[in-house]
Amino acid sequence: MADKKDLDFTYTTIDNIFRLSIGETADFSGAKYDGDFSMSLEEAQKAKHKFIADSLNIKKGSKVLDMACGWGPFITYCIKERGVSIMGLTLSEGQATACRKNGMNVKVKDCRTVKTEDFGVFDAITCIGGLEHFCSVEEWKAGRQEQVYSDFFQTLDNLLPKGGRFYMQTMTFGKNMIDFEDIDVNAEKGSASHVLALMIKEFPGSWLPYGPEMVIRNAEPHFKLISQSSGRLDYIETIGQWRKKFRKFSLKKYWLYASLLPQYITNKEFRHQVAIFRISPNRVCFEKEIMEHYRLVFEKI
Ligand SMILES: C[S@@+](CC[C@H](N)C(=O)[O-])C[C@H]1O[C@@H](n2cnc3c(N)ncnc32)[C@H](O)[C@@H]1O
């Protein structure tokens, strides 16, 4: 799995830039346009929050756990719109600090290892864009990927009562995924080989499930699937909107970009890691259907 060092690299490094660009408590996961791209990014993210809260029957008095909470967008929605008691977990120190500054109950903790002794049981649990980080390339190579997901659903089983619901959205590999041996950072720019190599550098310690079937299969001993939908096209739009916001000028933000220049000039590895500011590997992967994206609602049986 991606450990704290990996996730600090991915999320704490961009903490200030993200909050200055997208918003103090904004989502860093695909929004829900349902194909209506006349919606603003903010409207589509709110539509996602409403869909999740409705799907999980979250109402006043519910006790909710938001695993992999990022900068706390779903927590913020639940507090403001549903009046619930909700806590979040992240492995990024920068995100946790920002969440606490914004009044949220967020801890730095590996959500895959939460036990009932830690915080009790919950009425509903979410994991929005977290599963992508749970299995590393090394674990996949060692044939441990199914076990990683199966262990995670066992954790969830312990934390929910019968009938309790869990929402996850996750990227998966899609029908045009290539062989691992063909992934090459020196391949033609924008090719599947090239963008997948950039993804691995941007998200160290992270490897995706092979389709939603792999996730559902490992949930099945404990959970039944209530709904499944693809968010691939919505994610392409989301990334397009993020890129506009990342580029939008603000003196403070451009000063932060400038502060990365010396490292950019002297460190080739860092140049690969921040290539995402020029090309979006995720977007190319979604466009080429190398990757898919799914929203899954489960209920404990
Ligand atoms: C793509 S962000 C999504 C954040 C948020 N859910 C949202 O929708 O904006 C992924 C999040 O997963 C968290 N994460 C990844 N692995 C984790 C783990 N094992 N335990 C807790 N958080 C984890 C990261 O720290 C980060 O906050």
The ligand as an SDF file (V2000), in Angstrom:
LIG
                    3D

 27 29  0  0  0  0  0  0  0  0999 V2000
   -7.7410   11.2590   -4.0680 C   0  0  0  0  0  0  0  0  0  0  0  0
   -7.7150   11.7150   -2.3840 S   0  0  0  0  0  0  0  0  0  0  0  0
   -9.4660   11.7310   -2.0580 C   0  0  0  0  0  0  0  0  0  0  0  0
   -9.7990   12.6040   -0.9110 C   0  0  0  0  0  0  0  0  0  0  0  0
  -11.2700   12.8160   -0.5900 C   0  0  0  0  0  0  0  0  0  0  0  0
  -11.9500   11.5800   -0.2700 N   0  0  0  0  0  0  0  0  0  0  0  0
  -11.9900   13.5590   -1.6870 C   0  0  0  0  0  0  0  0  0  0  0  0
  -12.8810   12.9830   -2.3070 O   0  0  0  0  0  0  0  0  0  0  0  0
  -11.6450   14.7200   -1.9080 O   0  0  0  0  0  0  0  0  0  0  0  0
   -7.1340   10.2240   -1.5960 C   0  0  0  0  0  0  0  0  0  0  0  0
   -7.0840   10.2450   -0.0890 C   0  0  0  0  0  0  0  0  0  0  0  0
   -6.8210    8.9190    0.3580 O   0  0  0  0  0  0  0  0  0  0  0  0
   -6.0770    8.9990    1.5580 C   0  0  0  0  0  0  0  0  0  0  0  0
   -5.5480    7.6650    1.8640 N   0  0  0  0  0  0  0  0  0  0  0  0
   -4.9550    6.7990    1.0320 C   0  0  0  0  0  0  0  0  0  0  0  0
   -4.6390    5.6420    1.6740 N   0  0  0  0  0  0  0  0  0  0  0  0
   -5.0840    5.7900    2.9490 C   0  0  0  0  0  0  0  0  0  0  0  0
   -5.0800    4.9530    4.0920 C   0  0  0  0  0  0  0  0  0  0  0  0
   -4.5490    3.7330    4.0570 N   0  0  0  0  0  0  0  0  0  0  0  0
   -5.6160    5.4420    5.2390 N   0  0  0  0  0  0  0  0  0  0  0  0
   -6.1680    6.6850    5.2870 C   0  0  0  0  0  0  0  0  0  0  0  0
   -6.2130    7.5150    4.2200 N   0  0  0  0  0  0  0  0  0  0  0  0
   -5.6720    7.0720    3.0720 C   0  0  0  0  0  0  0  0  0  0  0  0
   -5.0780   10.0830    1.2270 C   0  0  0  0  0  0  0  0  0  0  0  0
   -4.4400   10.5290    2.3860 O   0  0  0  0  0  0  0  0  0  0  0  0
   -6.0200   11.0850    0.5650 C   0  0  0  0  0  0  0  0  0  0  0  0
   -6.6280   11.8660    1.5660 O   0  0  0  0  0  0  0  0  0  0  0  0
  1  2  1  0
  2  3  1  0
  2 10  1  0
  3  4  1  0
  4  5  1  0
  5  6  1  0
  5  7  1  0
  7  8  2  0
  7  9  1  0
 10 11  1  0
 11 12  1  0
 11 26  1  0
 12 13  1  0
 13 14  1  0
 13 24  1  0
 14 15  1  0
 14 23  1  0
 15 16  2  0
 16 17  1  0
 17 18  1  0
 17 23  2  0
 18 19  1  0
 18 20  2  0
 20 21  1  0
 21 22  2  0
 22 23  1  0
 24 25  1  0
 24 26  1  0
 26 27  1  0
M  CHG  2   2   1   9  -1
M  END
$$$$
